[in-house]
Amino acid sequence: MIPDPHQSSDGPRYEGRVLPRPDEEVVDQGARFDLQTLFSRRSVLGLVGLGLGSAALAACAPTSSAAPTTTPSPTSTPTPTASATATAAAALPAGEIPDETAGPYPGDGSNGPDVLEQSGIVRSDIRSSIGAQAPVDGVPLTVTLRLTDMASGDAPFAGVAVYAWHCDAQGRYSMYSSGVENETFLRGVQIADADGQVTFTSVVPGCYTGRWPHIHFEVYPSEAGITDSGNAIATSQLALPQSAVEPVYALPAYDGSSRNLAQITLASDNVFGDDGGALQVATVTGDATAGFTATLVVRVDTATAPTGGSAGGPRR
């Protein structure tokens, strides 16, 4: 550029400002003079926009080789924090699911009837007998078990088969109780998904004399292994909390359950009494009108030999 020809006693000027280096070209007056010139040129900013103006400012600013700028990768994955890991660990029960008796009514072939050999036993809705349409009476209950493999660092136990069964609202077990020997209701098998979860659609079981309200289940290594009860890697029971079953047992379909429940506690139950069902009481939400959802985390340790299974004696 050509300097402004108008001069004063202070020396040559450009756009009314004294040149700090009168013997040099305007473009060589230094970074500070360049910035003043840039901000005075509204026409330039109007043409190139703020983005280019910002780039020009950055170009005029002094640089330092001692402080390089790095740009984080947009695809970088955050590293789990210690607190997040601790939270995940806290969500697991304190130990392996306790081994329990399968009771005298397992229907797994260990003491007579075997529902696990029947076609159609792999099903999520167990409210009716296999092949039937009409469900048994009772308040709806959805049961979800989340299984983890302790031998593999509590990874989801995907692919295992879970056989679940329980009594109806009147305390009867299909295949065994009088009048329902030819029924297969409230029995079914589900295969754990990638998250180690199985879900059954059922009804709230009744409370019969001498036992706390519960649901039996066996865990098998795979669907192919369910035809032999000796293949079970875990046998246990889920307990329902008192707050959930009390309003249910006030309904006509559960006649007698309230009386039976009043005569027992988790501590006096012959299965849950060892520790009050500390690892077996499900988390339950819902109500007696719309139904309930029960969830339980089941840790299975294949490094230990299972000690539960079928047994005779009192109703279990």
N, C-alpha and C positions, 0 to 999 in steps of 0.2 A: 504494500500500500504506500501511497505518497503522503507524507506528513502535511498537516494543515499549514498553509503558508503564513497564517497570521501568528505573529510571535509577540511576546511581551518581554519585559525585562527579566522574567524568570526563565526565558529560553523558549524553544519551539514547543508547540502544543499539538495535541491530536484530540478532536472532538471536545475542545475546551479544557483538556487536562494536560499538565506539563509532562513532557516525556522524561522519564528518569534517566534515560540513556540517550541524550540528544544526538550523539554521533552514530547511533545504530538505527536500523530500520525499525518500523513500528512493531513488526512481528518478533523483534528481538528485545522487547522491553521488560521481559520477565513475567513469571507466572501470575503475580499479583495484578500487574497492569492488564494481562490477558483476561483475567477473571472479571475485572471492572468493565472491560470492553464488552465481554460476553453478556453480562447482565444489562448493559445499556442498550443492547440491540434487540428490542422487542420484535422487530420484523423477522429476525432470524429465528427466535423462539416460535413465532407464529407459523413459520414455514416448516420447521423440522419437528416440532412437537416436544413435549417434555422428555420423552424417552431419549432422543438424540441429545437434548440439552444436558441430561444427566450423564450421558456418555462423554460429552465434551468436558464436563466438570471433572469427571474421573480421569480423563486424559491429561488435564492440566494439573491435577493434584500430584504432589511429590510421592514417589514410591520408595519402598524399602525392601531390599532383598532378604532382610532378617526376619520378616513376618509374612511368609507366603500365605495366600488365601486358598482354602480347600473347599470344595463343594460336596456335601454329603450325597451319597448315592440314593436315588429315589426308590430303589428296590431293596434297600437294606432291611433286614428283619430284626426287630428289637430283641435283645437278649433277656430271657426271663429273670426277674429280680428275685433275690432271696426271699422277700416277703411274699411274692406270688407263689413260689414253690412251697413255702410254709403253709400258706392258705390251702393249697391243693392237698397237702398231706393231712391237714387238720380235718378235711372233709371225710377221711377214711375212718372206719371204726378202729378201735384200739387193737384188735386182734382178729384171728381167723373166726369164721362163723362156727359156733359150737356144733359138734356132732351130736345128733339126737336120734332117738328111736323113730322109726317110720310108723310105729304103732301096728296094731293088728289088722288095719284096713288099707294097706298100701296099694293093692291092685297091681303090683309090679311083677307078679309071678313068684314072689318069694314065699308065699304061704297059701297058694291056691289061685284065685282069679288073676288074670293078666291082661290088663287093658292095653299095655304097651305093644302088644302084638297085633292089635286091631288097626285096620286101615282107617284113617281119619283122626287118629289120636293127636297128630301134630296140628294144633289149632289154637287160636288165641281166645276165641269166645267159648268158654266151657260151661255156659249156663244150662245147656240142654244135653241130653244123651247124644252120643255120636249118631248122626244120621237123622235125629229128630229136630223139630222146629220149635216146639213150645219150651220156653225157659222155665226153670224152677222159680218159685216165689222167693222174694227177698229184695232188699235194698241194693241197688247197683254198686259194685265195687270194682275199680280198676287197680290191678296190682302190677307194679313194675319193680323188678329186681335188677340191680346193676352189679354184675359180677366182675371181680378183678382176680388176676393170677398173681398171687404173692410170690411165687417162684420166679416170676419174670418182672419183678419190681412193681407189682400191682398194675400191670398193663391190662386194658380191657380184655376179658376172657371171651373173645369172639369165637363163635362156632360151637361152643358147648351147648348141650341139650339140657333143658330144665323141665322136669316133670313136676307139676303142682297138683295137689288135690286137697279137698277139705269137706266138711259136712255141710248139709243144707240148713235152712232156717230152723228146722225141727230137730237138728242134731243127728240126722241120718247120713250114713255113708253109702253111696251107690255101690252096687256089687256085693254088699254085705248085710246091710240092715234089712229087717223084715219088711217085705212088700216092695223093696227096690233092688232086689238081687239081680234083676235083669237090666237094670239101668246103668248108665255110665256117666251121668251128669257130674259136673264139678271135678272133672279130671281132664288134663291136657298137657301137651308138650309144646314148648317153643324153643327155637334155636337163637342163641344170642347173636345180636348184630355186631357191627364193627365197634360199637361203643360198649359191648359186653352186656347189653340190655335185653330183657325179655318182658313182655307185657301180656297180662291175661285180663279178659273181661269176665267178671264173675258177680257174685252177690256176697254180702256180708254173712259169714258163717254164724250159726247159732252157738249158744253156750250150753253144753250139756254137763251133767253132774260130774264133778271132780276135775274138770279141765278148764283152763283159761282159754278164751277165744283165740284160735290159731289156724294157720295154714301150713300144711306139710309141703316139702319140696326135696327132690333129689337132683343132683347135678351129674351129668354124664359127659365123657370126653367129646362125644359127637352124636349125631342122630343115629348113626349106624349101631351104636352101642346100647341103645335103650332096651333092646329085647332081652338083656340079661341084667338083672338087678345087681349082680356081683360086680358090674362095671362101674357102678356109681362111685364118683370121687368125693362126694360130699352128700350128707343127708342131714337136714335140719328142719326147723320150724320158724315161722314168722308169727309174732304176737301182735295183736291189735290193741291200741291204747283204750283205756276205760272211757275216756271222754268221748270217743267216737262211737262205741257200741252201746252205751247207756241209752241214748235217745232212740236207737234202732230197736232195742229190746223192749221198748214200750209199745211197739206196734203189734197188732193181732197175729201177724204171720210168725212172730217170734215168741209165741206163748211159751212160758216156762223159762226162757233165757234170763230174764231179770232175776228170778228167784235163784237160779243156779249161779249167776254171777255174784250175787250177794254172799254166797257161801265160800268164795274162793278169792285169793289175791295172787298177784304175780309171784310173791314170795312163798306162798304155800303150794303153788302149782308144782306137780311132780316132774315137770320138764324145765320150766323157766325158773324154778325156785333156787337153783344154785347161785345165780347172780341177779335175779329179778329181771331176766331177759335183757340185760344191758346191751347186747349186740344184736338183739332180735326184735325189739319193739319197733314197728314201722312208723314212719312219719306219715300222718294221715290228714288230709284236708277234705272239706266238703260238708255236706249235711244229710240228714235222713230223708230229705225230700228229693233233692237232685242227685244224691249218691255221693260216694267217696272215692278218693284216689289215695292209695297206699304205696309208699316207696321204701326200699331197703337196700343198702349197699351190702353185698355178700362177698367177703374176701375168702378165697379158697386157696389152701396151701397144698399143692400136689407133692411137696417134699415130705409130708407126713402121711402116715397110713390112716385112712378113714376108719372111725370106730363106731359110727352110727349104723342104723339099718333096721330091719324089721324085727319085731319082738311081739310075743303074745302078752297076755295079762290084761290089766285094766284098759279101758278105752283111752286111746291116745291119738 
